[in-house]
Amino acid sequence: TRNIRDTGKFVVSIPSIEQISEVYKVGSEHGRITGDKFKWAGIKPEISPKLNILVIPGEMAYIECELEEPEVFKKTGVAIGRAVNVYVRSDLWDDQSSSFGKGFVHALHYVDESTFYADGKLIRQ
């Protein structure tokens, strides 16, 4: 939250089911406690090309955003952003149809503190 408030930037990540342990580890602690969350988790991050934000390496896709409504974020915690760059892993994009490839069905979705959803089922960490 503080990073978004201070920089006005954030990334919406779309990891794969294979990345559940990295996502859980990086997401389970606050940066204000651990400092560099990636270093703390033992993960060498990638850097998003447009906004230079650290991301989990090998993600399926991510959207780099700039905060559009800082007052809404300050009052509610809801980040309304404008996408400034979209990255999709090349093996998951079909140029001919301009759409995601079949592997994209393995996207990992956050449900709550230790529950995720992928491949049509709930996964508890």
N, C-alpha and C positions, 0 to 999 in steps of 0.2 A: 504494500500500500504506500509506504513512504517513498519507495523508488518511483512509483507512478506519479505521486504528488510532486516530488522534487524535479523529475525530468519531463513529465508530460508524455512519456513514451511507454509502450508495453508490447508484448508479443502474445498472441493467441497460438498455442502450440497444439499440434495434432500428432501425438506419439503413436507408436504401434504397440500391440499387445506384448511384443517381445521386450519392450522397454518399461514394463510395469515396475520393476525393482528400482530403476533409476528415477522414474517419475515419483514413486512413493518416497524414496529417500530424500530427494531434493525438495519435495513438497511438504514433508512432514515436520520441518523445523523452520522457524523464522530466521531470516537473515540478521535481524537485530540481535539474536542470541548467538548464532554461529559465525557471523561475519560473512565471508565468501562461502555461500552454500555449496557451490560446486567443489571447491577445494575441500570443504568439510566432508562432502559425500564421496570424495575420491574420484570425481568425474571430470575429465578434461572437456570443457564446453566448446561448442562452435560459437562463432560470432555472426549474428545476423548482418547481411551485407549493407542494408540501408541505414539502420538506426544503431548498429553496433551493440546489440543486446545479446547477452549470453543465453544460449539455448542448449538443450540436451543434444548431443551429437547423433546424427542419423535419423532425426525425426521424419515422419512421413511428409509433414507439411507444417508451415507456420505462417501467420499473418502478422506483419509488423504494423503497429498502429501508433498514431499520435492522438492524445487525449483531446476530445472535442468539447466536452462540457465539464471543465474542472469544478465548477460549483456543485453540479449534480454529484460528482465523485466525492467531493468533500462532505456533502450532506448525507449521502446514501451509501457510498462505497461502490456504486454501480459505475463502471468505466465505459463510457460511450466514446468510441474511437473512430478515426478515419484511417482506413487501410492505405498505407503508402507503399507496401511491397508484399507480394505473396510468393512464397517459395513452396514448390512441390518437388519431392524427390523424383528425379528423371525416370526411374523405373516404374513410377506410379502414375505417370501422366501419359495419355494417349493423344499425340499430336493430331492424328487423323480425325478423331471425333471431338477434339478439344474438351476432353473430360478425363476424370480420374480413371486409372486402370483397375483391374480386378483386385489387386492386392490391397486396395484402399478399404475393403470391408473389414480389415483387421485393425482399424483405428481404435485406440483406447479412449474411453470416455470416463471422466470423473463423476462419481455419484455422491459419495460422502467421504468422511475421514479415511476410511480404509476399504472402501468399496469402489470398484470400477466396473465398467460394462464393455464387453467386446465379443464379437462373434456370436451374438444372440444370447449371451449369458452373463450373470453377475459373477464377479471375481472378487473375493475378499483377500486382502493383503495381510 
